[in-house]
Amino acid sequence: MNAVLTGPRSTTEQAGDLAELAGLLGLPLLHRYEDRLLNSSTLYRAAGWESCPLALADVDVAECYGLTITDLPA
């Protein structure tokens, strides 16, 4: 399965938490590996994504590319 992750990263703390989650899940972060978007089928959204303009943009792009969008449990 090719998947990428997005989530809130408007603050240093949020960015750190998101990077930690990406490591735990073994998923690349969409904003660091945009080239993976073309080969991905799923975008996972970490809790709180809807409050971050950067994550909102990631979701918009993923929708344009037809990725399946799945929310991770909080």
N, CA and C atoms as an extended XYZ file, in Angstrom:
222
Properties=species:S:1:pos:R:3:atomname:S:1:resname:S:1:resid:I:1 pbc="F F F"
N         0.846       -1.190        0.000 N   MET     1
C         0.000        0.000        0.000 CA  MET     1
C         0.879        1.236        0.000 C   MET     1
N         0.635        2.123       -0.904 N   ASN     2
C         1.342        3.396       -0.937 CA  ASN     2
C         0.445        4.447       -0.317 C   ASN     2
N         0.937        5.028        0.752 N   ALA     3
C         0.141        6.008        1.473 CA  ALA     3
C         1.044        7.107        1.994 C   ALA     3
N         0.439        8.254        2.253 N   VAL     4
C         1.129        9.395        2.838 CA  VAL     4
C         0.291        9.922        3.997 C   VAL     4
N         0.914       10.762        4.796 N   LEU     5
C         0.278       11.276        6.009 CA  LEU     5
C         0.300       12.788        6.014 C   LEU     5
N        -0.769       13.387        6.504 N   THR     6
C        -0.796       14.816        6.776 CA  THR     6
C        -1.446       15.029        8.134 C   THR     6
N        -1.296       16.221        8.643 N   GLY     7
C        -1.880       16.575        9.926 CA  GLY     7
C        -1.466       17.966       10.322 C   GLY     7
N        -1.864       18.388       11.498 N   PRO     8
C        -1.544       19.744       11.922 CA  PRO     8
C        -0.041       19.924       12.122 C   PRO     8
N         0.456       21.046       11.611 N   ARG     9
C         1.869       21.355       11.761 CA  ARG     9
C         2.132       22.859       11.759 C   ARG     9
N         1.166       23.603       12.284 N   SER    10
C         1.289       25.060       12.328 CA  SER    10
C         2.242       25.546       13.413 C   SER    10
N         2.507       24.696       14.391 N   THR    11
C         3.446       25.062       15.455 CA  THR    11
C         4.589       24.047       15.472 C   THR    11
N         5.647       24.398       16.127 N   THR    12
C         6.785       23.492       16.253 CA  THR    12
C         6.371       22.212       16.963 C   THR    12
N         5.559       22.347       17.997 N   GLU    13
C         5.090       21.169       18.736 CA  GLU    13
C         4.250       20.254       17.847 C   GLU    13
N         3.335       20.842       17.081 N   GLN    14
C         2.506       20.047       16.180 CA  GLN    14
C         3.366       19.341       15.130 C   GLN    14
N         4.329       20.047       14.577 N   ALA    15
C         5.207       19.456       13.561 CA  ALA    15
C         5.990       18.284       14.139 C   ALA    15
N         6.457       18.442       15.364 N   GLY    16
C         7.171       17.354       16.025 CA  GLY    16
C         6.284       16.156       16.281 C   GLY    16
N         5.066       16.414       16.740 N   ASP    17
C         4.111       15.322       16.992 CA  ASP    17
C         3.770       14.590       15.696 C   ASP    17
N         3.597       15.342       14.620 N   LEU    18
C         3.269       14.730       13.345 CA  LEU    18
C         4.438       13.892       12.829 C   LEU    18
N         5.644       14.395       12.966 N   ALA    19
C         6.824       13.635       12.541 CA  ALA    19
C         6.958       12.348       13.356 C   ALA    19
N         6.674       12.430       14.637 N   GLU    20
C         6.729       11.239       15.492 CA  GLU    20
C         5.676       10.212       15.059 C   GLU    20
N         4.469       10.681       14.780 N   LEU    21
C         3.402        9.791       14.330 CA  LEU    21
C         3.780        9.138       13.001 C   LEU    21
N         4.355        9.915       12.099 N   ALA    22
C         4.775        9.366       10.814 CA  ALA    22
C         5.788        8.242       11.014 C   ALA    22
N         6.715        8.441       11.936 N   GLY    23
C         7.702        7.406       12.223 CA  GLY    23
C         7.074        6.162       12.815 C   GLY    23
N         6.142        6.353       13.727 N   LEU    24
C         5.475        5.203       14.346 CA  LEU    24
C         4.658        4.400       13.339 C   LEU    24
N         4.036        5.089       12.408 N   LEU    25
C         3.189        4.426       11.419 CA  LEU    25
C         3.962        3.975       10.180 C   LEU    25
N         5.181        4.468       10.039 N   GLY    26
C         5.967        4.133        8.853 CA  GLY    26
C         5.426        4.772        7.585 C   GLY    26
N         4.835        5.962        7.740 N   LEU    27
C         4.270        6.678        6.596 CA  LEU    27
C         5.071        7.948        6.316 C   LEU    27
N         5.332        8.232        5.058 N   PRO    28
C         6.001        9.498        4.744 CA  PRO    28
C         5.022       10.663        4.883 C   PRO    28
N         5.559       11.809        5.242 N   LEU    29
C         4.744       13.018        5.335 CA  LEU    29
C         4.578       13.612        3.942 C   LEU    29
N         3.355       13.905        3.573 N   LEU    30
C         3.070       14.422        2.240 CA  LEU    30
C         3.878       15.676        1.943 C   LEU    30
N         3.981       16.591        2.901 N   HIS    31
C         4.650       17.859        2.619 CA  HIS    31
C         6.167       17.722        2.489 C   HIS    31
N         6.735       16.609        2.904 N   ARG    32
C         8.174       16.384        2.737 CA  ARG    32
C         8.498       15.532        1.519 C   ARG    32
N         7.511       14.796        1.048 N   TYR    33
C         7.732       13.866       -0.068 CA  TYR    33
C         6.624       14.013       -1.101 C   TYR    33
N         6.501       15.215       -1.670 N   GLU    34
C         5.426       15.470       -2.627 CA  GLU    34
C         5.467       14.513       -3.808 C   GLU    34
N         6.669       14.040       -4.178 N   ASP    35
C         6.768       13.128       -5.314 CA  ASP    35
C         6.040       11.808       -5.057 C   ASP    35
N         5.861       11.447       -3.806 N   ARG    36
C         5.141       10.209       -3.480 CA  ARG    36
C         3.646       10.331       -3.755 C   ARG    36
N         3.167       11.542       -3.876 N   LEU    37
C         1.743       11.756       -4.135 CA  LEU    37
C         1.314       11.054       -5.414 C   LEU    37
N         2.165       11.077       -6.418 N   LEU    38
C         1.817       10.482       -7.703 CA  LEU    38
C         1.700        8.969       -7.631 C   LEU    38
N         2.367        8.358       -6.652 N   ASN    39
C         2.341        6.905       -6.525 CA  ASN    39
C         1.529        6.434       -5.327 C   ASN    39
N         0.833        7.329       -4.694 N   SER    40
C         0.057        6.981       -3.499 CA  SER    40
C        -1.403        6.768       -3.845 C   SER    40
N        -2.028        5.940       -3.038 N   SER    41
C        -3.450        5.704       -3.227 CA  SER    41
C        -4.266        6.223       -2.044 C   SER    41
N        -3.593        6.495       -0.914 N   THR    42
C        -4.305        6.877        0.302 CA  THR    42
C        -3.586        8.022        1.007 C   THR    42
N        -4.368        8.947        1.519 N   LEU    43
C        -3.867       10.002        2.395 CA  LEU    43
C        -4.490        9.776        3.763 C   LEU    43
N        -3.656        9.612        4.760 N   TYR    44
C        -4.135        9.512        6.136 CA  TYR    44
C        -4.062       10.886        6.774 C   TYR    44
N        -5.116       11.235        7.515 N   ARG    45
C        -5.176       12.534        8.189 CA  ARG    45
C        -5.121       12.323        9.690 C   ARG    45
N        -4.147       12.955       10.328 N   ALA    46
C        -4.027       12.902       11.784 CA  ALA    46
C        -5.053       13.838       12.408 C   ALA    46
N        -5.481       13.506       13.608 N   ALA    47
C        -6.461       14.320       14.326 CA  ALA    47
C        -6.001       15.767       14.398 C   ALA    47
N        -6.930       16.675       14.175 N   GLY    48
C        -6.650       18.103       14.231 CA  GLY    48
C        -6.258       18.701       12.891 C   GLY    48
N        -6.247       17.904       11.854 N   TRP    49
C        -5.819       18.383       10.538 CA  TRP    49
C        -6.660       19.559       10.057 C   TRP    49
N        -7.954       19.535       10.401 N   GLU    50
C        -8.861       20.567        9.883 CA  GLU    50
C        -8.588       21.960       10.443 C   GLU    50
N        -7.768       22.049       11.479 N   SER    51
C        -7.438       23.355       12.061 CA  SER    51
C        -6.133       23.928       11.509 C   SER    51
N        -5.505       23.231       10.585 N   CYS    52
C        -4.214       23.652       10.049 CA  CYS    52
C        -4.346       23.973        8.560 C   CYS    52
N        -4.082       25.215        8.168 N   PRO    53
C        -4.188       25.572        6.750 CA  PRO    53
C        -3.275       24.740        5.848 C   PRO    53
N        -2.118       24.356        6.352 N   LEU    54
C        -1.192       23.550        5.554 CA  LEU    54
C        -1.762       22.160        5.294 C   LEU    54
N        -2.365       21.565        6.297 N   ALA    55
C        -2.984       20.250        6.131 CA  ALA    55
C        -4.226       20.348        5.246 C   ALA    55
N        -4.976       21.421        5.369 N   LEU    56
C        -6.139       21.621        4.502 CA  LEU    56
C        -5.706       21.650        3.036 C   LEU    56
N        -4.590       22.305        2.759 N   ALA    57
C        -4.070       22.346        1.393 CA  ALA    57
C        -3.648       20.953        0.933 C   ALA    57
N        -3.008       20.187        1.823 N   ASP    58
C        -2.631       18.809        1.484 CA  ASP    58
C        -3.853       17.997        1.084 C   ASP    58
N        -4.923       18.143        1.845 N   VAL    59
C        -6.148       17.390        1.576 CA  VAL    59
C        -6.744       17.814        0.233 C   VAL    59
N        -6.743       19.105       -0.046 N   ASP    60
C        -7.259       19.581       -1.335 CA  ASP    60
C        -6.485       18.973       -2.501 C   ASP    60
N        -5.166       18.955       -2.380 N   VAL    61
C        -4.324       18.384       -3.441 CA  VAL    61
C        -4.592       16.890       -3.582 C   VAL    61
N        -4.665       16.193       -2.454 N   ALA    62
C        -4.925       14.747       -2.486 CA  ALA    62
C        -6.265       14.449       -3.148 C   ALA    62
N        -7.262       15.265       -2.866 N   GLU    63
C        -8.575       15.081       -3.499 CA  GLU    63
C        -8.467       15.268       -5.007 C   GLU    63
N        -7.688       16.246       -5.440 N   CYS    64
C        -7.507       16.478       -6.875 CA  CYS    64
C        -6.854       15.282       -7.562 C   CYS    64
N        -5.981       14.601       -6.855 N   TYR    65
C        -5.304       13.427       -7.399 CA  TYR    65
C        -6.101       12.137       -7.198 C   TYR    65
N        -7.250       12.233       -6.578 N   GLY    66
C        -8.130       11.078       -6.428 CA  GLY    66
C        -7.721       10.082       -5.361 C   GLY    66
N        -6.932       10.513       -4.371 N   LEU    67
C        -6.528        9.609       -3.294 CA  LEU    67
C        -7.710        9.311       -2.377 C   LEU    67
N        -7.720        8.133       -1.825 N   THR    68
C        -8.670        7.796       -0.775 CA  THR    68
C        -8.203        8.511        0.479 C   THR    68
N        -9.102        9.166        1.172 N   ILE    69
C        -8.740        9.940        2.354 CA  ILE    69
C        -9.332        9.253        3.580 C   ILE    69
N        -8.451        8.962        4.540 N   THR    70
C        -8.850        8.227        5.726 CA  THR    70
C        -8.392        8.968        6.970 C   THR    70
N        -9.307        9.154        7.904 N   ASP    71
C        -8.963        9.791        9.183 CA  ASP    71
C        -8.424        8.761       10.151 C   ASP    71
N        -7.330        9.089       10.796 N   LEU    72
C        -6.799        8.247       11.854 CA  LEU    72
C        -7.577        8.517       13.134 C   LEU    72
N        -7.765        7.528       13.980 N   PRO    73
C        -8.454        7.775       15.240 CA  PRO    73
C        -7.641        8.707       16.126 C   PRO    73
N        -8.334        9.513       16.880 N   ALA    74
C        -7.657       10.486       17.755 CA  ALA    74
C        -6.947        9.811       18.906 C   ALA    74
